[in-house]
Amino acid sequence: MSVADAVSEAQGTPSRRRVVIAAAVLAVVALAAVLLMPPLIAAAAIGFTAVLVLLRRFVFTWSAMIIGLAAVIMLVPARRYAIPIPLPFQLEPYRLVLGIVLVALVVSLILKPEVRWRPVAFGWPIGIFLTTIAVSFVINVTELANEALVQTALGGMTQMLFMLAVFFCFRLLLRSERDVMLLITFVTWAGVVVAFFAIIERLSRFNVFLVLGNVLPLTLLREGGDVSRAGVARAFGSAQHPIALAVALCILIPLAVYLAKYAAWPRNEINRKIVYAGAVILLFGGIMAAISRTAVVVLAVMFLVTLIFHPKVAGVLFVLAMPVVLLAAAVLPKVFESMVLSFLDVDSLVASQYTSAGMGGAGRLADLEPAMAEVEQQPFFGSGFGSRIVIGDDANAFILDNQFLGTLMETGALGVLGLAVFLLVPPIMLLRFAFAQAAERRHAVLALAIAVAISGYIAAIFFYDAFGFFQTFFILCMLLAAGAWLVTEAPRRSATGGADAAASVDDTITGRATIEEPVLGAGAR
């Protein structure tokens, strides 16, 4: 065999392999469409697959997957839309996109030698958390079976695994600093868009995120709620609840502050600070539209953490925030009183948390006594993860608005320990990295920003059922993925030097990087 023949055969083998894979995927889609879908939906599914094939050079790239998955998380409300395909479960958009990304990553890991598993950094805290859940289930399996709750508990654990898959997907997608900057920049500006439309919703009572079905092939599962405080309607935005909206926007503020210094655009430093100052103001406006006291707690905790670890930045932020706060107090006095000034009336605040004891929607403190009475019966292992059903015809428990207390009831003290490890270890590792001498300054500041954002999420779990609101949990996963890249793959000062390091940093920050190869080799030469 000649050298030319050998080269031709070597180049042809991957090509033939891709053709076989593409044919198999098309056959599966066509068969599923014919057997499971109505004609119009089947045609749409096949057409969508054809578009994916035509646009594969763009769609199946790391950047496109980062943006696509993040866009669905940020802009399509969870639990409100489903793909109109008859399945035993509701195929929500985030599930479909996450499934596509998972398959693409698995295929890439198998077929492309240059694609490798990346260190996750936070794998052992996640492993401990999942182990405590599994132990609680095993201990309680007999009682769960007697109450016909085994399937519910298994469903809850499966959902948790699927949600955590978001972290692993983003971790595999983040291969460079360019990818990390792309993710945090896109998520921040997506949050700004959500905040803008939340303000519109607060003023007009019209939620633009509930009419996505008019332009996308989506079925609306449920209409928006009507929640008010102090006689004022609260905005939902793309979140499942105003509290979740407020928490999501709060934990994006540290990223916006970071980008004001290190974003690639605008290139002019003054213009960049002005642009991101506007972004922070819009995020704050979205928080005000949600009218959530939980947001005040989250902002206070994030400010306290910043004050402890970076007092200078905290002082600057305090000075810059005061005019915005005073303006909000003047323009929206009722909202400001409900959100902020209510903390000054401690007696009324505490009394409000004891309202409607024993009823749905009871105050958080009113739930404490009956919840602790149940905990005393199963203090170490709880009743089993996912065993508490709080909505629907099969409801067997009351809504707590407290993820910590809910975890204590379901998985006991062991589960609380796992939850603490899962949520506390990553920010501690990031803070340690941020103050390490070897860390580049921009990486250290990003690590601090992510740690501050996670501290806000931790504060929020005491005031709402955090794991039941997917958008904020997925934002946490994206933050953890970016943090994992920092801890494991960010360049260290000791490994860089001279002009080469300066050129590398300049290329990364300004976006001048080598053109990436498609995930599945669609654009391979």
TORKE-828821 format. One record per atom (N, C-alpha, C): x, y, z. Coordinates in steps of 0.1 Angstrom, whole numbers, plus 5000, padded with zeros to 4 digits. Example, Ala and Ser with C-alpha at 12.3 -4.5 7.8 and 13.67 -1.06 7.14 Angstrom:
BEGIN
513249435078
512349555078
513249675078
512849785071
513749895071
512950005079
END
This chain:
BEGIN
500949885000
500050005000
500950125000
500650224992
501450344991
501150435003
502050535005
501850625015
500650705013
500350745001
499150824998
497950745001
497950614998
496750535001
496550525016
497650505023
497550495038
497050625044
497550735039
496950865044
495550885040
495150845028
493750855024
492850765033
493350645036
492550555044
492450615058
493550665063
493550725077
492550835078
492550925067
491551035067
490150995065
489950885058
488650845054
487950765066
488650705074
488050625085
487250715094
487750825100
486950915108
485750965100
485950995087
484751045079
483650945078
484050815075
483050715074
482350695088
483150705098
482550685112
481550785115
481850915111
480851025113
479551005105
479750955092
478650925084
477750815090
478350715095
477550605102
476850655114
477450735122
476850795134
475650885130
475950965120
474851065116
473650985110
473950875102
472850795097
472050725108
472750675118
472050615130
471250715137
471750835140
470950935147
469750965139
469850985126
468751025117
467750915117
468150785117
467250675117
466450665130
467150695141
466450695154
465450805155
465750925150
464851035151
463651005142
463950955130
462850935120
461850825126
462450715131
461650615137
460750655149
461450735158
460750785169
459650885165
459850965155
458951055150
457650985144
457950885136
456850805130
455950735141
456650675151
455950595160
455250675172
455850785176
455450855188
454750985186
454951045175
454451185173
453351205163
452551305165
451551345155
452351395142
451751385131
452451415118
453151555118
452451655123
453051795122
454251795131
454151745143
455251745153
456451655147
456051545141
457051455135
457851535124
457151605116
457751685105
458751785111
458251855122
459051955129
460351895135
460151775141
461351705147
462351665136
461951615125
462851575114
463451705108
462651805107
463251935102
464251995111
463951985124
464952035134
466251955133
466151825132
467351745130
468151785118
467451805107
468051845094
468751985096
468152075103
468852205106
470052185114
470052095124
471152065132
472352015124
471951925114
473051875105
473651985097
472752075091
473252175082
474152275090
473752305103
474452405111
475452345121
475852215118
476652145128
477952205130
478552285121
479852345123
479752455134
478552505135
478352605146
477752545158
476652465156
475952415168
476752325176
477552235170
478352135178
479752185181
479752305186
481052365191
480952385206
482052395213
481952425227
481252555230
481552655223
480952785226
479452785224
479052725213
477552715210
476852635221
477452535226
476852455237
476752535250
477852605253
477852685265
476752785264
476652855253
475552965252
474152895251
474052785244
472752725243
472152675256
472952605263
472452555276
472252665286
473152765286
472952875296
471752965292
471452975279
470353055274
469052985279
468952855277
467652785281
467452805296
468552785304
468452805318
467952945322
468553045316
468253175320
466953235315
466553195303
465453265296
464153185295
464253055296
463052975295
462652925309
461452965314
461052935328
460952785330
461552725340
461452585343
460052555349
459552435347
458252395351
457052465345
457352545334
456252615328
456052575313
457052525307
456952485293
457452335291
456852275281
457352135277
457352125262
458152045256
458152015242
456951925239
456151955229
454951875227
455151735221
455851655229
456051515225
455451425235
454651325231
454051235241
455051145247
455351165260
456351085268
455751065281
456250965289
455750945303
455951065312
456851155308
457151275316
457151395307
457151515313
457151635306
458551665301
458751675288
460051705283
460251855282
460751905294
460952045294
462252085286
462252215281
463352255272
464752235278
464852255291
466252245297
466652095297
465652005299
465951865298
466451825284
465751875274
466151835260
467551885257
467752015260
469052075257
470152005265
469951985278
470951915286
471151775281
470151705277
470351575271
471151575259
470951675250
471751685237
473251715241
473451805250
474851835254
475451715261
474751635269
475351515275
475751415265
474851395255
475151295244
476351335236
476451465233
477551525225
478851505232
478851535245
480051525253
480551375254
479551285257
479951145258
480551095245
479851125233
480351085220
481751145218
481951265222
483251335220
484351265228
483951235241
484951165249
485351025244
484350965237
484650825232
485450835218
485050925210
485550925196
486751015194
486851115202
487951215199
489051205210
490151155206
491251145216
491651275223
491551385216
491951515222
490951565232
489751515232
488751555242
488951465254
489151515266
489451435278
488551485289
488451395299
487751435311
488551535319
487851645324
488551745330
488351735345
489351775353
489251765368
488151855373
487251805382
486051875386
486251955399
487351925406
487651995419
486751975430
485451985427
484451975438
483651845437
484351745431
483651615430
483451545443
484451565453
484251495465
483151555474
482951685475
481851745482
480451695476
480451695463
479151645456
478951495460
480051415460
479951275463
479451255477
479951335486
479551315500
478051355501
477651465495
476251505495
475351395489
475651335478
474851225472
474951105481
476051075487
476150955496
475150965508
475051085514
474151105525
472751085520
472351125508
471051105503
470750955501
471750885495
471550745493
471450665506
472250695516
472150635529
470750655535
470250775535
468950805540
467850715533
468050705520
467050625513
467050475517
468250425518
468450285522
467950255536
468150345545
467750325559
466150335559
465550415551
464150435551
463350365541
463950275534
463350205522
462050125526
462150065538
460949985542
459750075545
460050185552
458950275556
458450345543
459350375534
458850435521
458050345513
458350215513
457550115506
456250095512
456150105526
454850085532
453950205529
454450325526
453650435523
453650465508
454050365500
454050375485
454750505481
455950535487
456750645483
458050615477
458350485475
459650455469
459850515456
458850505447
458950565434
459150715435
458450785444
458650925445
460050965450
460550885460
461950905465
462950885454
462750775446
463750745435
463650855424
462450905422
462251015412
463051145417
462951165430
463651285436
465151275435
465651155437
467151135436
467551145421
466751085412
467051095398
467151235393
466151315398
466051455394
467351535400
467751505412
468851565417
470151535409
470251405405
471451365397
471451445384
470251455378
470051525365
470451675366
470051735378
470351875380
471851895382
472451805389
473951815391
474651785378
474051715369
474651695356
474951835349
474251935352
474552065347
475952115350
476352085363
477652125367
478752045359
478551915358
479551835351
479651875336
478451905330
478451945316
479252075314
478952175322
479652305320
481152285324
481452195333
482852175337
483652125325
483052025317
483651965306
483752065294
482752155294
482752255283
483752375285
484052395297
484952505300
486452455299
486952475287
488352425285
489452535286
489052655286
489952765286
489352885293
490252985295
489753115301
488753185292
488953165279
487953225270
486553165272
486553035274
485252975277
484553025290
485453035300
484953085313
484353225312
485153315305
484653445303
483453455295
483353365285
482153365277
480953325285
481053225294
479953185303
479553295312
480453345320
480053445330
479553575324
480053605312
479553725305
478153705300
477953595294
476553565288
475553555300
475853475310
474953465321
474653595328
475653685329
475353815335
474453895327
474653905314
473853985305
472453915303
472353785303
471053725303
470253765316
470953765327
470353815339
469853955338
470654045331
470254185329
468954185321
468854105310
467654095302
466454055310
466653955318
465553905327
465154015337
466154085342
465854195351
465054305344
465454345332
464754445325
463254405322
463054285318
461654235316
460854215329
461554195340
460954185353
460354325357
461154425354
460754565356
459454595348
459554555335
458354575326
457154495332
457354375337
456254295342
455754365355
456554415363
456154485375
455254605372
455554675361
454754795357
453554765349
453554655341
452454635331
451654505335
452154425344
451554295348
451654195336
452554215327
452754125315
454054065316
454053935316
455353855317
455753805303
456753855297
457053825283
457553675282
458053625293
458553485293
457453385293
456253425295
455053335294
454453325280
454953405271
454453395257
455453335247
456453275253
457453215244
456853105235
455753045240
455052945232
454552995219
454353135218
453853195205
454953195194
456153185198
457253185188
458153065188
457952975198
458752855198
457752735200
458152615195
457252505196
457152445210
456552525219
456452485233
455052485238
454752395247
453352395253
453452455267
452652545270
452552615283
451952515293
452652475304
452152385313
451252455324
451652575328
450852645338
451052795336
449952865339
450053015338
450853075349
451153195348
451953265359
451053285371
451753295382
450953315395
450753465397
449953495407
449553625410
449953645425
451153695427
451653705441
451953855443
451553905455
451654045458
452254065472
452754185474
453254225488
452954365489
452454405501
452154545504
451254605493
450354515487
449354565477
449954585464
451254535462
451954555449
452254415443
451954405430
452254275423
453754255422
454154125424
455554095424
455854025410
457054055405
457454005392
458053855394
457753775383
458353645383
459553635373
459453715362
460453695352
460553565346
461753505345
461953375339
462053265351
461853315363
461953225375
460653155378
460653065387
459452995392
458653075402
459353175409
458753245420
459553375421
458853485427
459553605429
460853595437
460753505448
461953495456
463153435448
462753335440
463853275432
464453375422
463553455416
464053565407
464953655414
464653695426
465453795434
466753725437
466753605441
468053535445
468953525433
468353485421
469153465409
469853595405
469053705406
469653835402
470653885412
470453855424
471453895435
472753825433
472753695430
474053625429
474753655416
474153725407
474853765394
475553905396
475153975407
475854105409
477354095410
477854005418
479353995419
479953965406
479353895397
479953875384
479954005376
478854075377
478854205370
479954305375
480154305388
481254385393
482554335388
482754205388
484054155382
484254195368
483154185360
483254215346
483554365343
483154445353
483354595351
484854615351
485654535356
487154545356
487754465345
487254335343
488054245335
487254195322
486154255319
485454205307
486254245294
486054175284
486754205271
486154325264
484854345266
484154455260
483354535270
483254665269
484054755261
485554755264
486354785254
487754785256
488254905265
487555015263
487955135271
487455115285
488355135295
488055105309
486855185314
486855315311
485855395316
484455355310
484455335297
483155285291
482755155297
483655065300
483354935305
482754945319
483255035327
482755055340
481355115340
481155205330
479755275329
478755165324
479155085315
478254985310
477854885321
478854835328
478454735338
477854805351
478054925353
477354995363
475855005360
475555025347
474155015342
473654875344
474454775341
473954635343
473654605357
474454655367
474154635381
472854705385
472654825380
471454905383
470254825378
470354775366
469154695361
468954565369
470054505373
469854385382
469154425395
469554535400
468954585413
467554615410
467154675399
465854705395
464954585394
465554475388
464854345388
464554295402
465554305411
465354265425
464254335431
464154465429
463054545435
461754505429
461754465416
460454425410
459954295416
460854215421
460454085428
459954105442
460254225448
459854255462
460054145471
461354105474
461653995482
462554035493
462154015506
463054045517
464253945518
464053825512
465153735511
466353795504
466053875493
467053945486
467854035494
467254105504
467954195513
468954115521
468554005526
469453915534
470653865525
470353825513
471353775504
472353885501
471854005498
472754125495
473654155507
472954155519
473754185531
474854085534
474553955532
475553855534
476653865524
476353885512
477453905502
478254025505
477654135509
478454255513
479354225525
478854155535
479654115546
480854035543
480653935534
481753855529
482753935522
482354025513
483254115506
483954205516
483254255526
483954345536
485054275543
484754145546
485754065554
487054045545
486854005533
487953955524
488554065515
487754175512
488254275504
487554415508
487954465519
487354585525
487354705516
488354725508
488454835499
487254835488
487154715482
486054695473
484654715479
484554665491
483254675499
482954825501
483954905505
483755045507
483355115495
483955085484
483655155471
482155115467
481854985468
480554945464
479455005473
479755025486
478855085495
478555235491
479655305488
479455445484
478655455471
478955365462
478255365449
476755325450
476555235459
475155185461
474255275468
474755365476
473855445484
472955535476
473455605466
472555685457
471455595451
471755475447
470755395441
469655355451
470155325463
469255285474
468255395477
468855515479
468055635482
467055665471
467555655458
466555675447
465455575448
465755445451
464655345452
463755375463
464255425474
463355465485
462455585481
462955675473
462155785469
461155755459
461455675449
460655635438
459655525442
460055435449
459155315453
459055305468
458455395475
458455395490
457755275496
456655225490
455955105495
456854985494
457454965482
458254855480
459554855489
460154975490
461254985499
460954965513
459855005518
459354985531
459154835534
458554765524
458254625526
459554545526
460554585517
461754505515
462754535526
462954665529
464154705537
463654755551
462754845551
462454915564
461754815573
461154705568
460454615576
461354545586
462654535582
463654475591
463854555604
463554685604
463754765615
462654745626
461454695621
460354665631
460454525634
461254485643
461554345646
460354275651
459554335660
458354265665
457354235654
457154325645
456154295634
456754195625
458054195623
458754105614
458653965619
458853945632
458753815638
457353765638
456453855641
455053815642
454553765628
455053835617
454653795604
455053655600
456153605607
456653475604
455953365612
455053405621
454253315629
452753305624
452453365613
451153365608
450653235602
449353205603
448753085596
449452955600
449652945613
450352815618
449452695614
450052595609
449352465606
448652475593
448852575585
448152595572
449152605561
448752585549
449652605537
449952755536
451252785534
451752915533
451952985546
452152895557
452352955570
453753015571
453853105581
455153175582
456253075585
457453115583
458653025584
458752985599
458653075608
458753035622
457552955627
456452975621
455252885624
455452745621
456252715610
456552585606
457552515614
458252595622
459452535629
459052435640
458052465648
457752365658
457152235653
456252235644
455752105639
456852025631
457752105624
458852045617
459851975626
460152045637
461151985646
460451865654
459151865655
458551745662
458651625653
458651645640
458851535630
460351495630
461151585631
462651555631
463051475643
462351495655
462651425667
462451275665
461451245656
461151095654
462251025646
462851105637
463851045628
465051145627
465751165638
466751275638
468051255629
468451125627
469751105620
469551085605
468551015601
468450975587
467151035580
466251105587
465151165582
464151065576
463251105568
462151025562
462550975548
463651015542
464050975529
463951085519
465051115511
465051225502
463951205492
463251315490
462151315480
460851255485
460751225498
459551165504
458551265507
458851395508
457951495512
457351555499
456051545497
455351595486
454551715491
454851835486
454151955491
453152015482
453051975470
452052025461
451351915453
450151935448
449451835441
448451755449
447751665443
446751585450
447351485460
448651455457
449251355466
450151425477
449851555479
450651625489
450551555503
451651535510
451651475523
452451555533
452851685529
453651765538
453351915535
453851995544
453652135543
454852205537
454652315530
455752395524
456552465535
457852445535
458652505546
459252635542
459552665530
460352785526
461652785533
462252665534
463552655541
464252535537
465252545528
465852425523
466652345533
467252415543
467952355554
467052265562
465852325566
464952245574
464352135566
464052155553
463552045545
464551935544
465851965542
466851865542
466951785555
466851855566
466851795579
465751695581
464551735576
463351645577
463551525568
464051545556
464151435546
465351335549
466451395552
467651315553
468351325566
467751395576
468251395589
469551475591
470151455603
471451525606
472551485596
472551355591
473451315581
473351395568
472151415564
471851485552
472251635553
472051695565
472451835567
474051845566
474651745572
476151735571
476551735556
475951645548
476251645534
475951775527
474851835530
474451965524
475552075528
475952075540
476952165544
478252145537
478652025535
479951995528
479752045513
478652015507
478352045493
478452195491
477852275500
477752415498
478952495504
479552455514
480552525521
481952505516
482252375512
483652345507
484052425495
483252435484
483652505472
484052645475
483252735482
483652865484
484952875493
485052785502
486352785510
487552755501
487452655492
488452625483
488752745473
487752815469
487852935461
488553045468
488153065480
488853175488
490353145491
490553015493
491952975495
492753005482
492152975471
492752995458
492953145456
491953225459
492053365457
493153435464
493553385476
494653445483
495953365482
495953275473
497253205470
498153295462
499453295466
500453385459
500553355445
500353225441
500653185427
499453225418
498353265423
497153295414
497353425407
497053425394
496953555387
495853645393
496153775393
495153865400
493753855394
493653855381
492253845375
491553715379
492353605380
491753475385
491353485399
492253545407
491953555422
490653635424
490553745417
489353825418
488153755414
488153675403
487053595399
486653495409
487653425415
487453325425
486753395437
487153515441
486453585452
485053615448
484853665436
483453705431
482553575432
483053465427
482253345427
481953295442
482953305450
482753275464
481753365471
481753495468
480753585473
479353545468
479253515455
477953485450
477453355456
478253255458
477853125465
477453155479
478153245486
477753275500
476353335500
475953415490
474553465489
473553355487
473953255479
473053135477
472853065490
473953045497
473852975510
472953045520
473053175520
472153255529
470753235525
470453225512
469053215507
468453085510
469152975512
468552845514
467752845527
467952935536
467152935549
465853005547
465553055535
464353135533
463553095521
463952985514
463052925504
463552785501
462752715494
463052575491
464052575478
465252595481
466252625470
466352525459
466352395463
466452285453
465252265445
464152325449
462952315441
462852425430
463652515430
463652625421
464952605412
464752555400
465852505392
466752615387
466252725383
467152825377
468252865386
467952895399
468952935408
469952825411
469452705411
470352585413
471252575402
470752595390
471552575378
472652695377
472252815381
473252915382
474352885392
473952825403
474952775412
475952675406
475352585398
476152485391
477152555381
476652655374
477552725365
478652795372
478352855383
479352915392
480352815396
479952705401
480852595405
481752545394
481152535382
481952495370
483052595367
482752725368
483752825365
484852815376
484352805389
485252795400
486152675399
485652555394
486452435393
487552455382
487252535372
488252565362
489352645368
488952745376
489952825383
490952745392
490352655400
491052585410
492052485403
491552425392
492352315386
493152345374
492652445366
493352475353
493752615350
493452705359
493852845357
495452855358
496052925349
497552935349
497953005362
499052955367
499653005379
500853105375
501153195384
502253285381
503553215380
503753115387
505053045387
505252975373
504152955366
504252885353
504252985341
504253115344
504253205334
505353305336
505753365325
506853465327
507153545315
507553665317
508053755306
507053785296
507553805284
506653845272
505653745268
506053615269
505153505265
503853515274
504053525287
502853535296
502053655293
502653765291
501853885288
501053875275
501653815265
500953795252
499853695254
500053585262
499053495265
497853555272
498153635282
497053705289
496253795280
497053875272
496353965263
495453895253
495953785247
495153705238
493853655245
493953605257
492853555264
491753655267
492253775272
491253875277
490653945265
491353965254
490854035242
490053945233
490153805236
489353715228
490153665216
491453705214
492253655203
492753515206
491953415204
492353275207
492353195194
492853075195
492852985184
491452945181
491052925168
489752885165
489452745170
488352725177
488152595183
487652485173
487952365176
487452255167
486052225172
485252185162
483852135166
483952015176
482852005184
482851905194
482851765188
482051745178
481951615172
482751605159
483651695157
484551685145
483851725133
482751805134
481951835122
482751925112
483751995117
484452085108
485852035107
486151905110
487551855108
487951865094
489151895092
489651905079
489951765073
END
